[in-house]
């Protein structure tokens, strides 16, 4: 069984360029918001608390822009886990328009890091077992 983390977002004026379509960097901001919401709402690890001692930076990002999204449209944003490592998680993502057409898809690799109080040293830190179990709830299992 697959379990997606799903959010909807209305395309606003702030997202679009002169042609009235989403300016590509705004899609990446929307993706970051999806990740942040996933951590807060599904994993009970809000960025406001996590970033006191840890972080979850993006270390790899693959994006395919499939279809323009226009001002006023509602996008459905989906996120799921493709692979969970010790300190990293590879997530798939998909943004669809109101007709179910894919606007954006790709993969993002996030790494759990810890940093010192002065924030001069950052290193990968394995997820604890509780966090791993929460993340596993969003694994997509493909069966033939």
C-alpha positions in Angstrom: 0.0 0.0 0.0 1.3 3.5 -0.8 0.9 6.4 1.4 1.4 9.9 0.0 1.7 13.1 1.9 -0.7 15.4 0.0 -1.2 19.2 0.0 -3.0 21.5 -2.3 -1.8 25.0 -3.3 -3.5 27.7 -5.3 -1.3 29.4 -7.9 -1.2 33.1 -6.9 0.1 36.2 -8.6 3.3 35.9 -6.6 4.1 32.5 -8.3 3.7 33.6 -11.9 5.7 35.5 -14.5 4.6 38.0 -17.2 3.0 35.1 -19.2 0.8 34.1 -16.2 2.5 30.8 -15.7 4.5 29.6 -12.7 8.0 30.9 -12.8 10.2 27.7 -12.4 11.9 28.8 -9.1 8.5 29.1 -7.5 7.9 25.4 -8.1 11.0 24.7 -6.0 9.7 27.0 -3.3 6.4 25.1 -3.4 8.4 21.8 -3.1 10.3 23.1 -0.1 7.0 24.1 1.5 5.7 20.6 0.9 8.8 19.1 2.6 8.4 21.5 5.5 4.7 20.7 5.9 5.5 16.9 5.8 8.0 17.2 8.6 5.7 19.3 10.7 2.3 17.7 10.0 3.2 14.0 9.4 6.5 13.5 11.1 5.9 15.8 14.1 9.3 17.5 13.6 8.6 21.1 12.8 11.4 23.1 11.2 11.0 25.7 14.0 12.2 23.2 16.6 14.4 21.0 14.4 16.6 23.9 13.3 17.7 24.7 16.8 20.1 21.8 16.7 19.6 20.0 13.3 18.7 20.5 9.7 17.4 18.6 6.7 19.2 20.1 3.7 18.5 19.1 0.1 21.6 17.4 -1.3 20.3 16.2 -4.6 17.3 17.4 -6.7 16.0 16.1 -10.0 13.1 18.0 -11.6 11.1 17.6 -14.8 8.8 20.3 -15.8 5.9 18.7 -17.7 3.2 21.3 -18.1 2.7 24.9 -17.3 0.6 25.8 -14.3 -1.4 29.0 -14.5 -2.6 31.7 -12.2 -5.7 30.6 -10.3 -5.2 26.9 -10.8 -5.1 24.6 -7.8 -2.2 22.1 -7.7 -2.2 18.9 -5.8 1.3 18.2 -4.5 2.3 14.7 -3.5 5.4 13.4 -1.7 6.4 9.9 -0.9 9.5 8.0 0.2 11.4 6.0 -2.4 14.4 5.0 -0.2 15.3 5.5 3.5 18.9 5.4 4.4 20.6 5.8 7.8 20.8 9.6 7.6 19.1 10.3 4.3 15.7 10.0 2.6 15.0 9.9 -1.1 11.6 11.2 -1.8 9.5 11.3 -5.0 7.2 14.2 -5.7 4.5 15.0 -8.2 2.5 18.2 -8.8 -0.8 17.8 -10.7 -3.3 20.3 -12.0 -7.1 20.1 -11.4 -7.5 17.6 -14.3 -4.8 15.2 -13.0 -2.2 16.3 -15.5 1.4 16.3 -14.3 3.0 19.8 -14.1 6.1 18.8 -12.2 7.7 15.6 -11.0 11.0 14.5 -9.7 13.1 13.3 -6.7 14.7 15.1 -3.8 17.3 13.7 -1.4 17.3 15.1 2.1 20.0 14.4 4.7 19.5 14.7 8.4 22.3 16.8 9.8 23.4 18.0 13.2 25.5 21.1 13.8 27.4 22.5 16.7 26.1 25.4 18.7 28.3 27.9 16.8 27.0 26.3 13.6 30.5 26.0 12.2 30.4 22.2 12.0 27.7 20.3 10.2 27.7 16.5 9.8 25.2 13.8 8.8 23.4 12.2 11.7 21.4 9.0 11.5 17.6 9.3 12.0 16.5 7.8 15.3 14.2 4.7 15.2 11.1 6.7 16.0 11.7 9.1 13.1 12.5 6.1 10.8 9.2 4.5 11.6 7.3 7.7 10.9 9.1 8.2 7.6 8.4 4.5 6.6 4.7 5.3 6.7 5.2 7.2 3.4 7.1 4.5 1.5 5.7 3.7 -1.9 5.9 0.0 -2.6 5.6 -1.0 -6.2 4.6 -4.5 -6.9 4.5 -6.2 -10.3 
